């Protein structure tokens, strides 16, 4: 039958070794780092990621413009890419009227369920190339939360890895201490000369 005595590493005892004390203090440091350090790492990393994502979103909004265009024809098979909403994209020919009164056509990516004659939003960059819509606030927050969660998880993994390494070193030292103590005690018990 085995009983556990809680906190034995903190109490004075002739059986307590220095490695036991180091392991107890390490466990306390690990608990503090996980409870305080991981959320702090998440907040710092999430804040940085949020700022970066917002600046990318603002940059994209400045260099991209939206055009309402009518689908006049559809081309070929679906593209291998999938839009954020999980829709497959197809190439289609669209036509729109510019602010100066001229009509333009272009081949762009549209959702798979778009039919001929429907009006769709199409985004173009400054060079006139068809691009994806700029990053919206939902995507910015998803990026922020993902980055913060990964940072917290990474911090926890690093702390637990460090704790594992300290425990291995402490165990080796403890076994070495026990070997030395047994080498001193064994001749007295067995009446053999070492």
Phi, psi and omega in degrees: 000137185239134176239147179255135175253116182287139176074019184295335181288340181270340183275155174287130181200144177292342179272347181285131180255167179297325179296330177293319179294317179299318179295322178294316178294323178297318179298321178294316179296319179299316180298316179295317180295323179288318183286323183256315187290318182296312176296325178295318177297321179296317181293315181295312180294319179295321178296316179297315181296323180295315178298317179295316181294323178293322179292322176296318179298315179296321178295317179294321179295327180287327185259358180242149176225151184259143178230136173271118186231154179261134178283122181250346179190160181235143183239126163059203186278166178294150175286153181291343181278156178235135181288167183303327181281002180087010181271143172282147181253146176237156172274137178214154175268129180237157179227140178212163179254127179280168183297333179280354178104351180277150179260136179232154173230154180201158174262123185225173176267131178228158177299155186297329184273008181284133181252161178298134180095346179284157177258132181231158173272129180234137181250137178232150175269187184294334179274358179087011178275145177288127181228168176289157177298155178296157180296130180265178183296326179297316179293324178298315180290325176297318178298316180299311182293321178296314181295317179296319179295317178296321178295317178296316178298319178296319179297317179297317179297319179296317180296316180293324176296316176299319178296319178300316180295318178296320179295322178295316179295317179297320178296317178297317178295319180297317178295322177294320177296318179295320177299317179294319179294321179292323178298328177281325187272325187303318179297329179289327182278319185262353181060031174258154175269134182283000000 
